[in-house]
């Protein structure tokens, strides 16, 4: 799924910088769209990968009224990450739960070794993504 309701579109980001800096207002727009997309689905709980996926999972948990878990992923868990990059982590989970649903804000198809996109994502890019809660100077 791709969204084009931000002031900047991914192609502009790709041309101008190697780092895609996401602002808080942009993040808020992204989360509204992701919540809207996921609201038609039923999940038992939400798991966010530590660091990158956790802030997004907490946000989704509040807005979708689905429990956030820190362990015990099951077949009906929504697994959340900030970016699907190489795909290695998701590949490991899908070995155990082939039908598990994955949600990310960004998908990097050019870097995904397994070529299996997440079930839900908003943008594609191959740039480094920096979220507002991260230090953009790193």
Helices and strands as residue ranges (DSSP letters): H 10-16, E 19-21, H 24-38, E 45-48, H 52-64, E 68-69, E 77-84, H 88-96, E 101-107, E 123-124, E 128-130
